[in-house]
Amino acid sequence: MTAVVPSTSVRLDPADLHASLSDPAMRSMNFLNEVAGRFPDAISFAPGRPTEDGFDLADLHAYLDAYALHLAETKGYDRARVHRELFQYGRTKGIVHELIARQLELDEGITVDPEAILVTVGAQEALWLVLRALRATDRDVLLAVAPTYVGLTGAARLLDMPVRPVREGPDGVDPDDLLAQLAAARAEGLRPRALYLVPDFSNPSGRSMTLPGRARLLEIAAEQDLLLLEDNPYGFFQAVEGERPPTLKALDTGQRVVYLGSLSKTCFPGARVGFAVADQRIAGRDGAGGLLADELSKAKSMLTVNTSAVSQALVGGMLLKHGGSLLRANRRQIDTYRRNLDCLLRGLARRLGGLDGVHWNTPGGGFFVGLTVPFPVTDELLDVAANRYGVLFTPMRHFHDDDEVAAHQMRLSCSSLTTDQIETGLDRLTGFITARI
Ligand SMILES: Cc1ncc(COP(=O)(O)O)c(C=O)c1O
C-alpha cells in the first residue's frame, strides 16, 4: 500500500533548523553506519567497536543479581528499596559513582571523591554537558588536538562552540602549536576554555602521549589557566604488557583535568554508560565548595534526567564480579586486541611494505591505525572499495576539517574482527589500493 501524503503536509526548510544539522561533521556517524548496512558482507575496518567475543546473555542476569546483592549487603537495602533503585527514576548524578571511584583508584591510581563523579549516558553525554557548561559567552572556544574524534566535533557544533585545532606532535600534543593557538585565539578577543584530547591510543590517529609530554601539558595548562578535557576510552589496551603511563588526571594536582570515562569498550556499549570526573570547585556559588559535577548534573537533569538505573546496575555488577577492577574484567579482551593489532600491522607490512607512498603508524595499543596512500581517500572511494572489493575503512577526512595529509589517509580499526577476517580484509584492501595506484 502506498502512503497517502496530504497536500498540506509540513515541509520544513533545513535553513530553518539549527545550522549544525546541515554540517558535514554531523553526517559522519550515520554515513559510516549506512555504508556498513548497505554492504553487510564487506569486511569492515571502519567501526571502533569492542570485540563481541565473550558477550553472553547469561552474564547480564548475573551482573544484575550481583548489583542487587551489593545493595542489600553493603547498603542494607530491603527488597522494596532494591526494586525502587532499579525500576524507578534515580539520582541524577548516578548510583554507581562509588564503584567508579574505586575502579579509578584500583586501575588508574586516580583518587577522587565519588561526589565529583557524574554518571552519564556514555562518554558522549559527558562531553556534551562539559561543552554546554563551558560555552558561556560568544567568546568561548574549545581547542582540540587534531585529528579529532568526530563525536566531539559534532557535539561542539550542536552547542555552537567553535573548535580550533592544535597539532599532534611526537609527544601527543605539539606544545609550541598549543601556545601559538592560545595566543592567536586570545589576540582575536576569544576565550579558549579547554583543550580536548585523547592522550592514550587516540581515536583516530592511535597516537599516545609520552610521560614528559603529559607533564609539560599540565605545566602549560597551569600557566595558561586552561582546563584539559581528557577522554580515555582506550587506555587499557596496551599492545605490550608493561606499565601504563599515568593518565593526566592521575598527575593532576590542581584540578586542571576534567576526566571523561567511557564504559563502552571496557564493559559493553549496549549499556551506554560513561562518566565525568569534574572535581573543579565553583567559586562562591551555592555556598562554598560546589563542584563542577553538580553544575553538570543540573544540565543532565534537563537532558536525560538520569542514566538508566538498569544499565548502571549491569556495569556495577560487572565491576563487582571482577573485584572492582575493569582491568581485571578485560584480561581476555586485552589479549584479543593485542593479537589483532599485531596481525594488522604484520599483515600490512607483508602486503604493502615498500610500496611507494604507502605507509602507516605503529601505535602502542588501542583500536586504530592510520594508513596513508598516494591518492585522496574520499567517501565516494569508500563506496567503490565496499562495492567492488568488499572492504570498508574510515576516510580520515572525517576527523579533520581541512588537512592535506589527512585527505590521503584512512583509519583502520581491527578491534571487532577475527584474525582470519583481518587477513581476508587486508587481501581485499591490498587489491583496492594497488588497483588505484
Ligand atoms: C575518543 C572517544 N570518545 C568518546 C567516545 C564515546 O564513548 P561512549 O560510547 O561512552 O559514548 C568514543 C567512542 O568511540 C571515542 O572513540
The ligand as an SDF file (V2000), in Angstrom:
LIG
                    3D

 16 16  0  0  0  0  0  0  0  0999 V2000
   37.5730    9.1370   21.7310 C   0  0  0  0  0  0  0  0  0  0  0  0
   36.1730    8.7460   22.0340 C   0  0  0  0  0  0  0  0  0  0  0  0
   35.4800    9.4340   22.9340 N   0  0  0  0  0  0  0  0  0  0  0  0
   34.2180    9.1220   23.2590 C   0  0  0  0  0  0  0  0  0  0  0  0
   33.5890    8.0650   22.6490 C   0  0  0  0  0  0  0  0  0  0  0  0
   32.1450    7.7820   23.0020 C   0  0  0  0  0  0  0  0  0  0  0  0
   32.0670    6.8840   24.0360 O   0  0  0  0  0  0  0  0  0  0  0  0
   30.6710    6.3800   24.5970 P   0  0  0  0  0  0  0  0  0  0  0  0
   30.2960    5.1640   23.8240 O   0  0  0  0  0  0  0  0  0  0  0  0
   30.9810    6.0850   26.0330 O   0  0  0  0  0  0  0  0  0  0  0  0
   29.6660    7.4660   24.4500 O   0  0  0  0  0  0  0  0  0  0  0  0
   34.2580    7.3000   21.6920 C   0  0  0  0  0  0  0  0  0  0  0  0
   33.5820    6.1990   21.0230 C   0  0  0  0  0  0  0  0  0  0  0  0
   34.0240    5.5850   20.0980 O   0  0  0  0  0  0  0  0  0  0  0  0
   35.5970    7.6520   21.3870 C   0  0  0  0  0  0  0  0  0  0  0  0
   36.3060    6.9770   20.4870 O   0  0  0  0  0  0  0  0  0  0  0  0
  1  2  1  0
  2  3  1  0
  2 15  2  0
  3  4  2  0
  4  5  1  0
  5  6  1  0
  5 12  2  0
  6  7  1  0
  7  8  1  0
  8  9  2  0
  8 10  1  0
  8 11  1  0
 12 13  1  0
 12 15  1  0
 13 14  2  0
 15 16  1  0
M  END
$$$$
